[in-house]
């Protein structure tokens, strides 16, 4: 079921349901409606899953290129 995958995604990325709905489905009530039993069309489900995969791929790429934190230490030149 899509709602289980969405709920796991929300917990993993600490994302509010309304933000997810706006970004993934252009509908801030999307997750709330899923929680109330809404069954999305196959195309909507596929588009949502694709968006989630793309978000996770971009998050992984962003984390792999994150600068090293020096915590205020000065480096000698």
C-alpha positions in Angstrom: 0.0 0.0 0.0 1.2 3.5 -0.9 0.3 5.0 2.5 2.8 2.7 4.3 5.6 3.7 2.0 4.7 7.4 2.4 4.6 7.2 6.2 8.0 5.5 6.3 9.3 8.2 3.9 7.9 11.0 6.1 9.6 9.5 9.2 12.9 8.9 7.5 13.1 12.5 6.1 11.3 14.2 9.0 8.9 15.8 6.5 5.5 17.1 7.4 2.6 15.4 5.5 1.4 18.7 4.0 4.8 19.5 2.6 5.1 16.0 1.1 1.7 16.4 -0.5 2.5 19.7 -2.1 5.8 18.5 -3.4 4.9 15.0 -4.6 1.3 15.4 -5.7 0.6 19.2 -5.8 -2.0 18.6 -3.1 -1.3 19.5 0.5 -4.1 17.1 1.7 -2.8 14.1 -0.3 -1.3 12.3 2.7 -4.2 13.2 4.9 -6.6 11.8 2.3 -4.5 8.6 2.1 -4.8 8.2 5.8 -8.6 8.5 5.5 -8.7 5.7 3.0 -8.2 7.5 -0.4 -7.0 5.0 -3.0 -5.0 6.9 -5.7 -5.1 6.0 -9.3 -2.3 3.9 -10.6 -0.7 6.8 -12.5 -0.8 8.9 -9.3 0.8 6.2 -7.2 3.5 5.6 -9.8 4.2 9.3 -10.0 4.4 9.6 -6.2 6.8 6.6 -5.9 9.0 8.0 -8.7 9.1 11.4 -6.9 10.1 9.7 -3.6 12.9 7.8 -5.4 14.2 10.9 -7.0 14.1 12.8 -3.7 16.0 10.1 -2.0 18.6 10.0 -4.8 19.1 13.7 -4.7 19.4 13.6 -0.9 22.0 10.9 -1.1 23.9 12.9 -3.7 23.7 16.0 -1.5 25.0 14.2 1.5 27.9 12.6 -0.3 29.1 16.1 -1.4 28.6 17.8 1.9 31.6 19.9 3.1 33.6 18.6 6.0 32.8 20.5 9.1 35.8 21.9 10.9 33.9 23.0 14.1 35.8 26.3 14.2 39.3 25.1 13.9 41.7 27.3 11.9 43.9 25.6 9.4 47.5 26.7 8.9 48.4 27.7 5.3 
